C-alpha cells in the first residue's frame, strides 16, 4: 500500500492548465508544480506571466511550457493537438480553468437581465463551456495514454444555486445569467464525461464560493454574514482539493462536484 506522500506525487506527469495568468490559474499551477508535475499553460496573454514561469521552474525544478490561445476560437484550440503530439505524446492532467467571470468588463454583462447582451452571452458560453468541451475532446487521446489521467473543471457555486442579488446592491458588481448557465453546464458536462470516458479518465469539478479580491466592504460583509465559516475564500483554499483531484489520492473519485465555499450552499 502506497503512502500519502507517494499518492500525492506528480513527478514526471504533465498538466495542461487554461487561464494560467489569472489569480486562480497561478495557484493551480503552483500547486501542481509543487507536487512535481510539469506544466503546459494555455492563455490569451502568456507574456504577463514570464516572471512567474521563471520562478516556478526554478523553485520546483520542473519544465513549464506555454501557448497563446484564444479560447473563443476553435481553430486556435486545435493548435494544441499537434503540439502535444510532437513534444509530449501523452497528457496526465487537464484543468479547464479559464473563464469569463462575474467581474469581467464586457458590454451587456453586469447589467439588469433585460439589458444583458446575447452577444456577450454567446462569448461567455464559448469560453466557459464550449472551450472545455473542445479541449477535453482534443486531449482525450493523449489522456488515455496516461495511467493516471485526471480532468478537473473549475465551475462555481453559481453553477449550483441561484444568486442572491441583494448582495450586489449599491456596488458595481453583478451576476450575469451567462455565467450561471455556463458554470451549471460545465458541472453537467463533467458528469457526462466521467461516465463516458471511464475507466481510463477521471473527470471532476471544483466549484469555489466567493474569493476575496478587494470587493466593496458592503458586498463582503453581506457575503460573510451568509457564510457558515464566517469569511470569504482565498485562492489558497483551493490548493488542497486541486492536489486531491489531480493526484492518486482521488484514484476512485470521478463525476463529482466538490464545493469549496465555506458552507455557503449548506443553508
Beta strands, then each sheet from edge to edge (+ up, - down):
strand 1: 14-18
strand 2: 38-43
strand 3: 64-68
strand 4: 93-96
strand 5: 149-156
strand 6: 201-208
strand 7: 257-260
sheet 1: 3+ 2+ 1+ 4+ 5+ 6+ 7+
end
